[in-house]
Amino acid sequence: MPSYEPIGALLRGLEVLHAINDRGPQTIGDLHGATGISKPTLVRIVETLQHAGYLNAGDAQRRYTVTPRVLGLANGYEPQRWLMDVAGPRLDELRAAAGWPVELGVFDGDAMVILNTSREPGYLSVNRKPGSRVPLLKTALGRAFVASLPDARRLALIDQLAARGDDEFDLARHAAAFGKLVANVKKRGYAVADQETLTNGRALAVAVIVNDEPVASVNLVVHSSAMSLNELEAKWGARLIELSRQIAADIVHR
């Protein structure tokens, strides 16, 4: 247990920084809609972050953006750097073959964090930035990871998520639907998401499993107008399964 109550102002500041980092340029009104924090408080937060060097002062429309200084916040974080080094060449190879964004994501408590994605902007708007947090139960990345957890860990996680009031965890509160999803992922070897968090995108993902534990997930995201879900599964399901096995083998032999 922590010794003290969390510092609310610090939590709100971090929430604002995450919102701008994930969503791109934001006005005070945009941030109010994204966070629910009052506008006067948001003004104080963004001016503080500007003073600290993490936000630009805003353009003519008063939209705030992060500065390169935010990159320094990750300099001391090592645990997943080796994973990106190992998986990077494999991901680049598939991107070249597919012509679509390919993402590597890791579990972070109640979401997946994208570590590696296409270096260039993808087709239209289906690609996401490194560092983006994506829903655990509404994305192919998250579903593949959760379904691959050992039973006891998966059940404990779902119990925790079911207690959350957020809509994105609704699936955790419906045991039959969640059980069916897990069974389908185990049967096929991959998870899918069809225009759920990406309204114009479909995704197929496979967990990277090392020593019977998932360490990450990889997925391929396509534009919904370019490929049906059946086509995505038929063309890329086996390829993604093989990619995850190759990355797992590279990790073991590193």
NUTOR-594231 format. One record per residue (C-alpha): y, z, x negated. Coordinates in steps of 0.1 Angstrom, whole numbers, padded with zeros to 4 digits, always signed. Layout:
! residues N
YZX;...
//
This chain:
! residues 254
+0000+0000+0000;+0036-0007-0012;+0057+0022-0023;+0087+0010-0003;+0096-0011+0027;+0103-0048+0018;+0139-0057+0011;+0149-0077+0042;+0178-0095+0026;+0156-0107-0002;+0130-0119+0022;+0156-0138+0042;+0170-0154+0010;+0136-0165-0001;+0129-0179+0034;+0161-0200+0032;+0153-0212-0003;+0118-0223+0009;+0133-0240+0040;+0157-0261+0019;+0131-0268-0008;+0105-0280+0018;+0127-0298+0043;+0154-0314+0020;+0191-0313+0026;+0200-0287+0053;+0232-0277+0071;+0237-0242+0083;+0228-0254+0118;+0195-0269+0104;+0187-0236+0087;+0194-0216+0118;+0169-0238+0137;+0143-0235+0110;+0145-0198+0103;+0162-0181+0133;+0185-0163+0109;+0220-0159+0123;+0246-0184+0110;+0270-0158+0095;+0240-0143+0076;+0230-0178+0065;+0264-0185+0051;+0262-0154+0029;+0227-0163+0018;+0235-0199+0008;+0267-0188-0010;+0247-0162-0029;+0221-0188-0039;+0249-0211-0049;+0264-0184-0071;+0229-0178-0087;+0226-0216-0094;+0197-0224-0071;+0217-0244-0045;+0243-0271-0047;+0275-0265-0029;+0268-0290-0002;+0280-0326+0005;+0306-0339+0029;+0283-0330+0058;+0278-0295+0043;+0242-0301+0037;+0227-0278+0010;+0201-0289-0016;+0182-0271-0043;+0191-0276-0079;+0168-0282-0109;+0170-0244-0116;+0143-0238-0089;+0118-0255-0113;+0122-0225-0136;+0107-0202-0109;+0073-0218-0116;+0074-0218-0154;+0054-0186-0156;+0027-0196-0132;-0005-0207-0150;-0036-0203-0128;-0035-0237-0112;-0020-0257-0141;-0055-0263-0155;-0066-0276-0121;-0038-0302-0120;-0046-0312-0156;-0083-0317-0147;-0078-0334-0113;-0048-0355-0121;-0065-0386-0136;-0091-0386-0108;-0063-0385-0081;-0043-0412-0098;-0074-0435-0099;-0079-0431-0061;-0042-0436-0054;-0043-0469-0072;-0073-0480-0053;-0061-0468-0019;-0024-0474-0020;-0019-0442+0001;-0009-0406-0008;-0037-0385-0022;-0030-0347-0023;-0045-0317-0040;-0039-0284-0023;-0048-0248-0029;-0052-0218-0006;-0023-0194-0004;-0030-0166+0021;-0023-0183+0054;-0015-0219+0043;-0023-0246+0017;+0001-0254-0010;+0002-0289-0023;+0000-0290-0061;-0003-0327-0067;+0006-0357-0046;+0018-0393-0051;+0045-0395-0077;+0064-0421-0058;+0074-0419-0022;+0045-0430+0000;+0043-0456+0027;+0070-0446+0053;+0069-0408+0056;+0034-0397+0053;+0036-0381+0019;+0047-0345+0011;+0063-0329-0019;+0045-0307-0045;+0051-0271-0035;+0050-0279+0002;+0031-0253+0024;+0011-0269+0051;-0007-0252+0080;-0042-0239+0073;-0059-0247+0106;-0039-0278+0117;-0043-0299+0085;-0073-0316+0070;-0066-0299+0037;-0068-0265+0052;-0097-0272+0075;-0118-0285+0047;-0111-0254+0026;-0117-0228+0054;-0149-0245+0065;-0162-0243+0029;-0156-0206+0024;-0187-0183+0023;-0194-0170+0058;-0182-0135+0053;-0149-0145+0037;-0143-0171+0064;-0149-0147+0092;-0126-0120+0076;-0099-0146+0072;-0101-0158+0107;-0099-0123+0120;-0067-0118+0101;-0052-0151+0113;-0062-0144+0149;-0040-0114+0149;-0010-0135+0140;+0012-0146+0170;+0022-0180+0155;+0011-0211+0174;-0004-0226+0142;-0031-0200+0143;-0042-0206+0179;-0075-0221+0167;-0084-0187+0151;-0083-0171+0186;-0108-0196+0201;-0142-0188+0185;-0161-0217+0202;-0136-0244+0191;-0133-0230+0156;-0171-0228+0153;-0174-0264+0164;-0148-0275+0138;-0166-0257+0110;-0200-0272+0121;-0185-0307+0121;-0170-0303+0086;-0202-0290+0072;-0222-0318+0089;-0199-0347+0077;-0188-0332+0044;-0151-0336+0052;-0124-0325+0076;-0099-0347+0095;-0065-0342+0111;-0051-0369+0135;-0013-0369+0140;-0011-0331+0143;+0013-0320+0117;+0022-0355+0106;+0030-0373+0138;+0026-0407+0121;-0002-0398+0098;-0040-0393+0097;-0057-0374+0070;-0092-0369+0056;-0100-0340+0032;-0128-0326+0012;-0131-0292-0005;-0136-0290-0042;-0165-0265-0046;-0173-0247-0078;-0201-0221-0079;-0204-0222-0041;-0167-0214-0037;-0139-0238-0027;-0111-0238-0053;-0090-0266-0037;-0090-0295-0013;-0082-0331-0018;-0071-0355+0009;-0061-0390+0017;-0032-0396+0041;-0027-0429+0059;-0002-0441+0084;-0015-0440+0120;-0004-0476+0126;-0024-0489+0097;-0058-0474+0102;-0077-0458+0131;-0094-0424+0125;-0128-0442+0127;-0117-0467+0100;-0104-0439+0078;-0137-0420+0080;-0158-0451+0075;-0138-0464+0045;-0129-0432+0027;-0151-0404+0038;-0178-0410+0012;-0153-0418-0015;-0134-0385-0010;-0167-0366-0011;-0175-0382-0044;-0140-0375-0057;-0144-0338-0050;-0177-0337-0067;-0163-0354-0098;-0134-0330-0099;-0158-0300-0095;-0179-0314-0124;-0149-0319-0146;-0139-0282-0139;-0173-0269-0148;-0175-0289-0180;-0139-0284-0191;
//
